[in-house]
Amino acid sequence: MNKAEYLAVRGHISFEKPLGITLAIMAADVCLVLLGFWLIGMDSTFSFIAGSLVLTVFYFHNFALLHEAGHNNVHEKRWVNTLIGHYNSIFCFMPYFPWKLMHNEHHTWSGNIDKDPTLKNVKDIRARGKIRWIERFSWQSWIPLAGLMQHIVFWSYPLTLWRSGKMNKKNFTQSLISIGWLVAAYFALFALLPEYVNMGNLWLSFILYLMMTELVNLPHHVNMPTFSTTPERNKLHPWEQHITTRSCYYPKCVSELMVLNFNFHTEHHFFPSLPWYRLRQLRSLIKDNLGQEYTEVVGIGWNLANRAKDPADILLPEPTHPLLQSA
């Protein structure tokens, strides 16, 4: 895809952001929470598992909506996105502003192994040239270590900025607000609703949520081409985002209702300011344009195909792309 084709695609999609769609999802999520805790409260192993699965979807909805708010896709007014993003942050266990700061860096430097902060672990693994035993064990056993580490990375990102000398007064204040907000919210929930909000009720749903974030997120960039900063190239153009990004195709009921189209990741990287409920339309446009250049897997097929492999075969190789080689 070239710039002219990219702009032509842009002209066929709407970037309007009606707040009602997000509020409807949030209202439905209240019902999910009530259902989840009702099931967990029943004296049955089956109902505990079922309730935990319901809460897992609730957590992921909030992660997806936090992601939308971080891109200002919930509403035209920035303060509305910030308010809703902080609400969502409670139920996906992510501090809003640290997540937003790091995620914006990811979009700016997508695929740049030197500057994309989400590729730091991959860069470190390639630098040492081997996989640690715990990384190999968690990968092949499906234990969601990567999902847990993702949360730790976002919580500690302000410290990373400070160590790198990139922390400024605005970032410090925003990070302090977001982290302080979560600490206060969790203290209040555990204190005011101990019958419901306790580790006995929530441990399984939290583990399942970490597993879900891995299943959905890992295929998007892992084992896709990366590049190093050179005088000729340090970032991708908006119309080149398919080079380093992979989408996953789920049945419509799963994509629309469970993960809020988070699986259409190539589409999101092409137009980060496009709301999630328009990504399916965009998929048909860019897939037709890109042809064989469009990278997509079906369902959790990528995970099924790669989890049995040695992670060294997935993380150590450096896949290349002709456009990156010729830069």
The 8 nearest C-alpha neighbors of each residue, nearest first, counted from 0:
[[1, 4, 238, 289, 5, 288, 2, 239],
 [2, 0, 4, 3, 5, 238, 239, 6],
 [1, 3, 5, 4, 6, 238, 0, 237],
 [2, 4, 6, 5, 1, 7, 0, 8],
 [5, 3, 7, 1, 6, 2, 0, 8],
 [4, 6, 2, 8, 3, 7, 238, 1],
 [5, 7, 9, 3, 8, 4, 2, 10],
 [8, 6, 4, 10, 9, 5, 3, 11],
 [9, 7, 5, 10, 11, 6, 4, 284],
 [8, 10, 6, 7, 11, 12, 5, 13],
 [9, 11, 7, 8, 12, 6, 13, 5],
 [10, 12, 8, 9, 7, 13, 284, 281],
 [13, 11, 9, 10, 14, 8, 281, 277],
 [12, 14, 15, 11, 273, 277, 10, 9],
 [13, 15, 273, 16, 12, 274, 272, 277],
 [16, 14, 13, 17, 274, 75, 273, 74],
 [15, 17, 74, 73, 18, 72, 14, 75],
 [18, 16, 19, 20, 15, 74, 73, 21],
 [17, 19, 74, 20, 21, 73, 16, 22],
 [18, 20, 22, 17, 21, 23, 24, 16],
 [21, 19, 23, 22, 18, 17, 24, 73],
 [22, 20, 24, 23, 19, 18, 25, 73],
 [21, 23, 25, 19, 24, 20, 26, 18],
 [22, 24, 26, 20, 21, 25, 19, 27],
 [25, 23, 27, 21, 26, 22, 28, 20],
 [24, 26, 28, 22, 23, 27, 21, 29],
 [27, 25, 23, 29, 28, 24, 22, 30],
 [28, 26, 24, 30, 29, 25, 23, 31],
 [27, 29, 31, 25, 30, 26, 57, 24],
 [30, 28, 32, 26, 31, 27, 33, 25],
 [29, 31, 33, 28, 27, 32, 34, 26],
 [32, 30, 28, 34, 29, 33, 35, 53],
 [33, 31, 35, 29, 34, 30, 36, 28],
 [32, 34, 30, 36, 35, 31, 37, 29],
 [35, 33, 37, 31, 32, 36, 30, 38],
 [36, 34, 50, 32, 38, 53, 37, 33],
 [35, 37, 39, 38, 33, 34, 40, 32],
 [38, 36, 34, 40, 35, 39, 33, 41],
 [39, 37, 50, 46, 35, 40, 36, 41],
 [40, 38, 47, 36, 50, 41, 37, 46],
 [39, 41, 37, 38, 36, 42, 47, 46],
 [42, 40, 38, 39, 43, 46, 37, 47],
 [41, 43, 40, 44, 46, 39, 47, 38],
 [44, 42, 46, 45, 41, 47, 39, 40],
 [43, 45, 47, 46, 48, 42, 41, 49],
 [44, 46, 48, 43, 47, 49, 50, 38],
 [45, 47, 49, 38, 43, 48, 44, 39],
 [48, 46, 39, 44, 50, 45, 49, 38],
 [47, 49, 51, 45, 46, 50, 52, 44],
 [50, 48, 46, 52, 51, 47, 45, 53],
 [51, 49, 35, 38, 53, 39, 47, 52],
 [50, 52, 204, 48, 54, 53, 49, 47],
 [51, 53, 55, 49, 50, 54, 48, 204],
 [52, 54, 50, 35, 55, 56, 51, 31],
 [55, 53, 57, 51, 56, 52, 35, 204],
 [54, 56, 52, 208, 58, 204, 57, 53],
 [57, 55, 59, 53, 54, 58, 60, 257],
 [56, 58, 54, 60, 55, 59, 28, 31],
 [59, 57, 91, 55, 61, 56, 60, 90],
 [58, 60, 62, 56, 61, 57, 63, 55],
 [61, 59, 63, 57, 62, 58, 56, 64],
 [60, 62, 87, 64, 58, 59, 63, 91],
 [61, 63, 59, 65, 91, 60, 64, 66],
 [64, 62, 66, 60, 61, 65, 59, 67],
 [63, 65, 67, 61, 66, 62, 68, 60],
 [66, 64, 84, 68, 62, 67, 63, 87],
 [65, 67, 63, 69, 64, 68, 62, 70],
 [68, 66, 64, 72, 70, 65, 69, 73],
 [67, 69, 80, 71, 65, 84, 70, 73],
 [70, 68, 66, 67, 99, 71, 65, 84],
 [69, 71, 67, 68, 72, 272, 66, 271],
 [72, 70, 68, 69, 80, 73, 77, 67],
 [71, 73, 67, 274, 70, 68, 74, 272],
 [72, 74, 68, 71, 80, 18, 16, 67],
 [75, 73, 16, 76, 18, 72, 80, 17],
 [74, 76, 77, 16, 71, 73, 72, 79],
 [77, 75, 74, 79, 78, 80, 71, 73],
 [76, 78, 80, 79, 71, 81, 75, 74],
 [79, 77, 81, 80, 76, 82, 83, 74],
 [80, 78, 82, 81, 77, 76, 83, 74],
 [81, 79, 68, 77, 83, 78, 82, 71],
 [80, 82, 78, 84, 79, 83, 85, 77],
 [83, 81, 79, 85, 84, 80, 78, 86],
 [84, 82, 86, 80, 85, 81, 87, 79],
 [83, 85, 65, 81, 87, 68, 86, 82],
 [84, 86, 88, 82, 83, 87, 95, 81],
 [85, 87, 83, 84, 88, 89, 82, 90],
 [88, 86, 61, 84, 89, 85, 65, 90],
 [87, 89, 85, 93, 91, 86, 90, 92],
 [90, 88, 87, 92, 91, 86, 181, 85],
 [89, 91, 88, 58, 92, 87, 61, 62],
 [90, 92, 58, 62, 88, 93, 61, 89],
 [93, 91, 89, 90, 88, 94, 150, 181],
 [92, 94, 88, 91, 95, 150, 98, 153],
 [95, 93, 177, 178, 97, 88, 96, 98],
 [94, 96, 98, 177, 97, 85, 88, 93],
 [95, 97, 99, 98, 174, 173, 177, 100],
 [98, 96, 100, 99, 174, 95, 94, 153],
 [97, 99, 95, 96, 101, 153, 100, 102],
 [100, 98, 96, 102, 97, 69, 101, 103],
 [101, 99, 97, 103, 98, 102, 96, 104],
 [100, 102, 104, 98, 103, 99, 97, 105],
 [103, 101, 105, 99, 104, 100, 98, 106],
 [102, 104, 106, 105, 100, 101, 99, 107],
 [105, 103, 107, 101, 102, 106, 108, 115],
 [106, 104, 102, 115, 109, 103, 108, 107],
 [105, 107, 109, 103, 104, 108, 102, 268],
 [106, 108, 104, 105, 109, 103, 234, 115],
 [109, 107, 115, 105, 111, 234, 106, 114],
 [110, 108, 106, 105, 111, 115, 107, 234],
 [109, 111, 225, 243, 112, 108, 226, 115],
 [112, 110, 226, 108, 115, 113, 114, 109],
 [111, 113, 227, 114, 226, 115, 118, 110],
 [114, 112, 111, 227, 115, 228, 122, 119],
 [113, 115, 111, 112, 108, 116, 104, 118],
 [114, 116, 108, 105, 111, 117, 118, 109],
 [117, 115, 118, 119, 114, 105, 101, 104],
 [116, 118, 115, 119, 105, 120, 101, 102],
 [119, 117, 121, 116, 120, 115, 112, 122],
 [118, 120, 122, 116, 121, 117, 123, 115],
 [121, 119, 123, 122, 118, 124, 117, 116],
 [120, 122, 124, 118, 123, 119, 125, 314],
 [121, 123, 119, 125, 120, 124, 126, 118],
 [122, 124, 126, 120, 121, 125, 119, 127],
 [125, 123, 121, 127, 126, 122, 128, 120],
 [124, 126, 128, 122, 315, 123, 127, 121],
 [127, 125, 123, 124, 128, 122, 129, 121],
 [126, 128, 124, 125, 129, 123, 130, 122],
 [129, 127, 125, 126, 124, 315, 130, 123],
 [128, 130, 127, 124, 131, 311, 125, 315],
 [129, 131, 311, 134, 135, 132, 124, 128],
 [132, 130, 134, 133, 135, 129, 136, 124],
 [131, 133, 135, 134, 136, 130, 137, 129],
 [132, 134, 136, 135, 131, 137, 130, 138],
 [135, 133, 131, 137, 132, 136, 138, 130],
 [134, 136, 132, 138, 133, 137, 310, 139],
 [135, 137, 133, 139, 138, 134, 140, 132],
 [138, 136, 142, 140, 134, 135, 139, 141],
 [139, 137, 135, 141, 136, 140, 134, 306],
 [138, 140, 306, 136, 141, 307, 137, 135],
 [139, 141, 137, 142, 138, 136, 306, 135],
 [142, 140, 138, 139, 137, 143, 306, 210],
 [141, 143, 137, 140, 144, 138, 210, 139],
 [144, 142, 210, 146, 145, 209, 141, 147],
 [143, 145, 147, 146, 142, 148, 137, 134],
 [146, 144, 148, 147, 143, 149, 213, 209],
 [147, 145, 209, 149, 143, 144, 148, 213],
 [146, 148, 144, 149, 150, 145, 209, 143],
 [147, 149, 151, 145, 150, 146, 152, 144],
 [150, 148, 146, 152, 147, 151, 145, 153],
 [149, 151, 153, 148, 147, 152, 154, 93],
 [150, 152, 148, 154, 149, 153, 155, 147],
 [153, 151, 149, 155, 150, 154, 156, 148],
 [152, 154, 156, 150, 155, 98, 151, 97],
 [153, 155, 151, 152, 156, 150, 94, 97],
 [154, 156, 152, 158, 153, 157, 151, 159],
 [155, 157, 159, 153, 158, 154, 152, 97],
 [158, 156, 160, 159, 155, 161, 97, 174],
 [157, 159, 161, 156, 155, 160, 162, 166],
 [160, 158, 156, 162, 157, 161, 163, 155],
 [161, 159, 165, 166, 157, 163, 158, 162],
 [160, 162, 166, 158, 164, 159, 163, 165],
 [163, 161, 159, 164, 160, 158, 165, 166],
 [164, 162, 160, 161, 165, 159, 166, 158],
 [163, 165, 161, 162, 166, 160, 167, 159],
 [166, 164, 160, 163, 161, 167, 162, 159],
 [165, 167, 161, 160, 164, 170, 171, 168],
 [168, 166, 170, 169, 171, 165, 161, 164],
 [167, 169, 171, 170, 172, 166, 173, 174],
 [168, 170, 172, 171, 167, 173, 166, 174],
 [169, 171, 173, 167, 172, 168, 174, 166],
 [172, 170, 168, 174, 169, 173, 167, 175],
 [171, 173, 175, 169, 174, 170, 168, 176],
 [174, 172, 176, 170, 175, 171, 96, 169],
 [175, 173, 177, 171, 176, 96, 172, 97],
 [174, 176, 172, 178, 173, 177, 179, 171],
 [175, 177, 173, 179, 174, 178, 180, 172],
 [178, 176, 180, 174, 94, 179, 175, 95],
 [177, 179, 181, 175, 180, 94, 176, 174],
 [178, 180, 182, 176, 181, 177, 175, 183],
 [181, 179, 177, 183, 178, 182, 176, 184],
 [182, 180, 184, 178, 183, 179, 89, 185],
 [181, 183, 179, 185, 184, 180, 186, 178],
 [184, 182, 186, 180, 181, 185, 187, 179],
 [185, 183, 181, 187, 186, 182, 180, 188],
 [186, 184, 188, 187, 182, 183, 181, 189],
 [185, 187, 183, 189, 184, 188, 190, 182],
 [188, 186, 190, 184, 185, 189, 191, 183],
 [189, 187, 185, 191, 190, 192, 186, 184],
 [188, 190, 193, 186, 196, 187, 192, 191],
 [191, 189, 187, 188, 192, 193, 186, 185],
 [190, 192, 188, 187, 189, 193, 186, 196],
 [193, 191, 194, 188, 189, 195, 196, 190],
 [194, 192, 196, 189, 195, 197, 190, 191],
 [193, 195, 192, 196, 197, 189, 191, 200],
 [196, 194, 193, 192, 197, 200, 36, 189],
 [197, 195, 193, 189, 192, 194, 188, 200],
 [198, 196, 199, 200, 193, 195, 201, 189],
 [197, 199, 201, 202, 200, 196, 203, 195],
 [200, 198, 197, 201, 202, 196, 203, 195],
 [201, 199, 198, 197, 202, 195, 39, 196],
 [200, 202, 198, 204, 203, 199, 205, 197],
 [203, 201, 198, 205, 204, 199, 200, 206],
 [204, 202, 206, 205, 201, 207, 51, 200],
 [203, 205, 51, 207, 55, 201, 206, 202],
 [204, 206, 208, 202, 203, 207, 201, 209],
 [205, 207, 209, 203, 208, 204, 210, 202],
 [208, 206, 210, 204, 205, 209, 211, 203],
 [207, 209, 211, 55, 205, 210, 206, 204],
 [210, 208, 146, 206, 212, 211, 207, 143],
 [211, 209, 207, 143, 213, 208, 212, 214],
 [210, 212, 208, 214, 213, 209, 207, 215],
 [211, 213, 209, 215, 210, 214, 216, 146],
 [214, 212, 210, 216, 211, 217, 215, 146],
 [215, 213, 211, 212, 216, 217, 210, 299],
 [214, 216, 212, 213, 211, 217, 262, 218],
 [217, 215, 213, 219, 212, 218, 214, 262],
 [216, 218, 213, 219, 221, 215, 214, 220],
 [219, 217, 221, 220, 216, 301, 245, 215],
 [218, 220, 245, 217, 244, 216, 246, 221],
 [219, 221, 244, 223, 218, 245, 222, 243],
 [220, 222, 223, 218, 217, 219, 314, 313],
 [223, 221, 313, 314, 220, 224, 318, 317],
 [222, 224, 243, 220, 221, 318, 225, 244],
 [225, 223, 318, 319, 243, 320, 317, 222],
 [226, 224, 110, 111, 112, 243, 223, 319],
 [227, 225, 111, 112, 110, 228, 323, 224],
 [228, 226, 112, 111, 113, 229, 225, 233],
 [227, 229, 233, 232, 113, 226, 111, 230],
 [228, 230, 232, 231, 233, 227, 326, 226],
 [231, 229, 232, 228, 233, 326, 227, 234],
 [230, 232, 229, 326, 233, 228, 325, 234],
 [233, 231, 229, 230, 234, 228, 326, 235],
 [232, 234, 228, 229, 111, 231, 235, 227],
 [235, 233, 108, 232, 111, 236, 109, 107],
 [234, 236, 239, 237, 240, 109, 233, 108],
 [235, 237, 239, 238, 234, 240, 2, 269],
 [238, 236, 239, 269, 240, 235, 268, 270],
 [237, 239, 236, 240, 5, 0, 1, 2],
 [240, 238, 236, 237, 241, 235, 242, 0],
 [239, 241, 242, 238, 237, 269, 268, 243],
 [240, 242, 244, 239, 243, 265, 293, 245],
 [243, 241, 240, 244, 239, 224, 320, 223],
 [242, 244, 224, 223, 110, 241, 240, 220],
 [245, 243, 241, 220, 265, 219, 242, 240],
 [244, 246, 219, 294, 295, 265, 220, 264],
 [247, 245, 295, 264, 263, 265, 262, 219],
 [248, 246, 296, 262, 295, 297, 298, 263],
 [247, 249, 297, 298, 296, 246, 262, 250],
 [250, 248, 298, 254, 253, 251, 297, 247],
 [251, 249, 253, 252, 254, 248, 298, 255],
 [250, 252, 254, 253, 255, 249, 256, 248],
 [251, 253, 255, 256, 250, 254, 257, 249],
 [254, 252, 257, 250, 251, 256, 255, 249],
 [253, 255, 260, 251, 258, 249, 252, 259],
 [254, 256, 259, 252, 260, 253, 251, 257],
 [255, 257, 253, 252, 259, 254, 258, 251],
 [256, 258, 253, 259, 254, 255, 56, 60],
 [257, 259, 254, 260, 261, 256, 255, 60],
 [258, 260, 255, 261, 254, 256, 257, 275],
 [261, 259, 254, 262, 258, 255, 263, 275],
 [260, 262, 263, 259, 258, 264, 63, 275],
 [261, 263, 247, 260, 264, 246, 215, 248],
 [264, 262, 246, 261, 266, 260, 265, 247],
 [263, 265, 267, 246, 266, 262, 268, 261],
 [266, 264, 268, 244, 267, 246, 245, 241],
 [265, 267, 269, 264, 268, 263, 282, 278],
 [266, 268, 264, 271, 270, 265, 269, 263],
 [269, 267, 265, 271, 270, 266, 240, 264],
 [268, 270, 266, 267, 237, 240, 238, 265],
 [269, 271, 267, 272, 268, 273, 266, 237],
 [272, 270, 267, 268, 273, 269, 70, 274],
 [273, 271, 270, 72, 70, 274, 71, 14],
 [272, 274, 271, 14, 270, 275, 72, 277],
 [275, 273, 72, 276, 277, 272, 16, 67],
 [274, 276, 278, 277, 260, 259, 273, 261],
 [275, 277, 274, 278, 260, 279, 259, 255],
 [278, 276, 275, 280, 279, 274, 281, 273],
 [277, 279, 281, 280, 275, 276, 282, 266],
 [280, 278, 282, 281, 277, 283, 276, 263],
 [281, 279, 278, 282, 277, 283, 284, 12],
 [280, 282, 278, 284, 279, 283, 285, 266],
 [283, 281, 279, 284, 280, 285, 286, 266],
 [282, 284, 286, 281, 280, 285, 287, 279],
 [285, 283, 281, 282, 287, 286, 288, 8],
 [284, 286, 288, 287, 282, 283, 289, 281],
 [287, 285, 289, 283, 288, 284, 282, 290],
 [286, 288, 285, 284, 290, 289, 283, 282],
 [287, 289, 285, 286, 290, 284, 0, 4],
 [290, 288, 292, 286, 293, 287, 285, 0],
 [289, 291, 292, 287, 288, 286, 293, 285],
 [292, 290, 293, 289, 294, 286, 287, 288],
 [291, 293, 289, 290, 294, 241, 242, 286],
 [292, 294, 291, 289, 290, 286, 241, 295],
 [295, 293, 245, 292, 246, 296, 241, 291],
 [294, 296, 246, 247, 245, 293, 297, 248],
 [297, 295, 247, 248, 300, 301, 246, 298],
 [296, 298, 248, 247, 300, 299, 249, 295],
 [299, 297, 249, 300, 248, 247, 296, 301],
 [298, 300, 302, 301, 303, 297, 214, 215],
 [301, 299, 303, 298, 302, 297, 304, 296],
 [300, 302, 304, 303, 299, 305, 218, 296],
 [301, 303, 305, 299, 300, 304, 306, 214],
 [304, 302, 300, 301, 305, 306, 299, 307],
 [305, 303, 301, 302, 300, 306, 307, 308],
 [304, 306, 302, 308, 307, 303, 301, 313],
 [307, 305, 139, 308, 302, 303, 138, 304],
 [306, 308, 305, 139, 309, 304, 303, 138],
 [309, 307, 305, 306, 310, 312, 139, 313],
 [308, 310, 311, 312, 307, 135, 313, 139],
 [311, 309, 313, 312, 314, 308, 135, 138],
 [310, 312, 315, 314, 309, 313, 130, 129],
 [313, 311, 310, 309, 314, 315, 316, 308],
 [314, 312, 310, 311, 222, 315, 316, 309],
 [313, 315, 311, 316, 310, 312, 222, 121],
 [314, 316, 311, 125, 313, 312, 317, 128],
 [317, 315, 314, 318, 313, 312, 222, 311],
 [316, 318, 319, 315, 224, 225, 222, 314],
 [319, 317, 224, 223, 316, 222, 225, 320],
 [318, 320, 224, 317, 225, 321, 323, 324],
 [319, 321, 323, 322, 324, 224, 318, 242],
 [322, 320, 324, 323, 325, 319, 326, 242],
 [323, 321, 325, 324, 320, 326, 242, 319],
 [322, 324, 326, 320, 321, 325, 226, 319],
 [325, 323, 321, 322, 326, 320, 319, 226],
 [324, 326, 322, 323, 321, 320, 231, 232],
 [325, 323, 324, 231, 322, 232, 321, 229]]
